[in-house]
Amino acid sequence: MARKNEGEFMGHILVTGGAGYIGSHTVRYLAEKGHRIIVVDNLVYGHRDALPSEQVDLIVGDIGDKQLMTEVFKRYDIQAVLHFAAYAYVGESVTDPARYYANNLVAPLNMLEVMREFNCKRIIFSSTCATYGHPQYLPIDEKHPQRPINPYGKSKLMLEEIIKDYYTAYAFRYAFLRYFNACGASHDGAIGEDHNPETHLIPLILDAASGEREAITIYGTDYDTEDGTCVRDYIHVEDLASAHGAALDRLLGDGDSLMVNLGTGQGHSIKEVIDAAKAVTGREFDVRLGQRRPGDPAVLVANPEMAKKALDWEAEVRDIEDIIRSAWNWKTGPKGGKYSK
Ligand SMILES: NC(=O)c1ccc[n+]([C@@H]2O[C@H](COP(=O)([O-])OP(=O)(O)OC[C@H]3O[C@@H](n4cnc5c(N)ncnc54)[C@H](O)[C@@H]3O)[C@@H](O)[C@H]2O)c1
């Protein structure tokens, strides 16, 4: 790595967790826009292959490692941090909260201290609709009370609160992007979702369609929704990437901090998603009906108006079949929906 006084390394954007699912799509989007990017990812869940290696420097390490992060900030002139790195298995956060508070709260706190030391005060944070907890009204806007019901959501809300205090005391500027259900893959099929274990609905359904899973189980068919199954707001990962681009432009300019929901504003039930997957793939597969899981609200749909106003952004991929088609292309493409490393 070259020193930051060597001009070619001036003005980088640091992406934590950039080798993960949403981070890698965002890295690709920002690299195409001409940003110089470095990624810090410990590869616990991320994939080296998800990154365009010729355009991006990957530093394999932990964002909670102050010594490493100090070295990174010394070597690059970092103008802003896009913070994706976190653990995101809601169920595991209930059974092992220590792992979540250590990684989603203590580690970024260490990073914030290094940012402060180097006077880097712009942060875009991957927050979540899980910070709202059970919806009190729909669609969910940013004024909705934040009462998370699991340690994962709590860790995200606590970090929001800490960053707000850094704004007040140290003049940090932030964008909290509260994603609803991220899904899909890049439209050219080059990168996509490869979580291990996978818990997200669309890849699980496509595993059933491809025969890698015996069946897909619907947890709960007696919700107060049109067809009795849960309704969610599915936001395409490339739309999330462009929202990060808009938030970055705002913070690199003179724009003030903001917190916005990122969703389409439309809900789809699990049954609808399954039917759409059958139509897109042309495959039949077994669908099993299971009991409700604790903690699953019937409906989670974003009010996307604030994002439209503040970022001049809205989701472009609105058709659930288009979303599924992009995920299916990735799964049936050369990599078979799996990275080699
Ligand atoms: N996927 C969704 O639907 C969704 C919804 C709301 C919010 N989010 C948030 O968006 C972010 C990205 O989600 P994703 O689905 O891309 O997850 P992901 O697991 O694919 O990506 C997270 C990346 O962070 C890395 N990482 C984790 N802890 C780290 C650490 N301490 N140091 C360095 N690297 C670390 C992992 O190796 C991984 O590459 C997460 O913060 C998640 O909480 C995701």
The ligand as an SDF file (V2000), in Angstrom:
LIG
                    3D

 44 48  0  0  0  0  0  0  0  0999 V2000
  -29.7060   -8.3360    3.9040 N   0  0  0  0  0  0  0  0  0  0  0  0
  -30.7240   -7.6220    4.3640 C   0  0  0  0  0  0  0  0  0  0  0  0
  -31.8820   -7.8330    4.0030 O   0  0  0  0  0  0  0  0  0  0  0  0
  -30.4860   -6.4980    5.3410 C   0  0  0  0  0  0  0  0  0  0  0  0
  -31.5750   -5.7450    5.8020 C   0  0  0  0  0  0  0  0  0  0  0  0
  -31.3260   -4.6930    6.6930 C   0  0  0  0  0  0  0  0  0  0  0  0
  -30.0290   -4.3760    7.0770 C   0  0  0  0  0  0  0  0  0  0  0  0
  -28.9940   -5.1420    6.6200 N   0  0  0  0  0  0  0  0  0  0  0  0
  -27.6360   -4.7690    7.0550 C   0  0  0  0  0  0  0  0  0  0  0  0
  -26.8600   -4.5500    5.8950 O   0  0  0  0  0  0  0  0  0  0  0  0
  -25.4980   -4.9310    6.1180 C   0  0  0  0  0  0  0  0  0  0  0  0
  -25.0430   -5.8940    5.0470 C   0  0  0  0  0  0  0  0  0  0  0  0
  -25.9080   -7.0340    5.0260 O   0  0  0  0  0  0  0  0  0  0  0  0
  -25.5780   -8.2590    4.0590 P   0  0  0  0  0  0  0  0  0  0  0  0
  -26.8370   -9.0030    3.8310 O   0  0  0  0  0  0  0  0  0  0  0  0
  -24.7810   -7.7630    2.9030 O   0  0  0  0  0  0  0  0  0  0  0  0
  -24.6580   -9.1350    5.0450 O   0  0  0  0  0  0  0  0  0  0  0  0
  -23.3200   -9.9460    4.7180 P   0  0  0  0  0  0  0  0  0  0  0  0
  -23.1040  -10.8750    5.8630 O   0  0  0  0  0  0  0  0  0  0  0  0
  -23.3880  -10.5280    3.3510 O   0  0  0  0  0  0  0  0  0  0  0  0
  -22.2040   -8.8190    4.7390 O   0  0  0  0  0  0  0  0  0  0  0  0
  -21.5980   -8.3590    5.9240 C   0  0  0  0  0  0  0  0  0  0  0  0
  -20.0950   -8.3820    5.6990 C   0  0  0  0  0  0  0  0  0  0  0  0
  -19.4410   -7.8380    6.8380 O   0  0  0  0  0  0  0  0  0  0  0  0
  -18.2980   -8.6320    7.1380 C   0  0  0  0  0  0  0  0  0  0  0  0
  -18.0460   -8.4270    8.5720 N   0  0  0  0  0  0  0  0  0  0  0  0
  -18.8640   -8.7000    9.6190 C   0  0  0  0  0  0  0  0  0  0  0  0
  -18.3040   -8.3040   10.7690 N   0  0  0  0  0  0  0  0  0  0  0  0
  -17.1130   -7.7450   10.4600 C   0  0  0  0  0  0  0  0  0  0  0  0
  -16.0670   -7.1380   11.2150 C   0  0  0  0  0  0  0  0  0  0  0  0
  -16.1500   -7.0210   12.5390 N   0  0  0  0  0  0  0  0  0  0  0  0
  -14.9930   -6.6650   10.5560 N   0  0  0  0  0  0  0  0  0  0  0  0
  -14.8690   -6.7820    9.2150 C   0  0  0  0  0  0  0  0  0  0  0  0
  -15.8290   -7.3470    8.4460 N   0  0  0  0  0  0  0  0  0  0  0  0
  -16.9340   -7.8170    9.0580 C   0  0  0  0  0  0  0  0  0  0  0  0
  -18.6990  -10.0530    6.7600 C   0  0  0  0  0  0  0  0  0  0  0  0
  -17.5930  -10.8830    6.5050 O   0  0  0  0  0  0  0  0  0  0  0  0
  -19.5250   -9.7890    5.5020 C   0  0  0  0  0  0  0  0  0  0  0  0
  -18.7240   -9.7810    4.3460 O   0  0  0  0  0  0  0  0  0  0  0  0
  -25.4520   -5.5080    7.5290 C   0  0  0  0  0  0  0  0  0  0  0  0
  -25.0350   -4.4890    8.3980 O   0  0  0  0  0  0  0  0  0  0  0  0
  -26.9040   -5.8720    7.8110 C   0  0  0  0  0  0  0  0  0  0  0  0
  -27.1860   -5.8110    9.1840 O   0  0  0  0  0  0  0  0  0  0  0  0
  -29.1770   -6.1770    5.7620 C   0  0  0  0  0  0  0  0  0  0  0  0
  1  2  1  0
  2  3  2  0
  2  4  1  0
  4  5  1  0
  4 44  2  0
  5  6  2  0
  6  7  1  0
  7  8  2  0
  8  9  1  0
  8 44  1  0
  9 10  1  0
  9 42  1  0
 10 11  1  0
 11 12  1  0
 11 40  1  0
 12 13  1  0
 13 14  1  0
 14 15  2  0
 14 16  1  0
 14 17  1  0
 17 18  1  0
 18 19  2  0
 18 20  1  0
 18 21  1  0
 21 22  1  0
 22 23  1  0
 23 24  1  0
 23 38  1  0
 24 25  1  0
 25 26  1  0
 25 36  1  0
 26 27  1  0
 26 35  1  0
 27 28  2  0
 28 29  1  0
 29 30  1  0
 29 35  2  0
 30 31  1  0
 30 32  2  0
 32 33  1  0
 33 34  2  0
 34 35  1  0
 36 37  1  0
 36 38  1  0
 38 39  1  0
 40 41  1  0
 40 42  1  0
 42 43  1  0
M  CHG  2   8   1  16  -1
M  END
$$$$
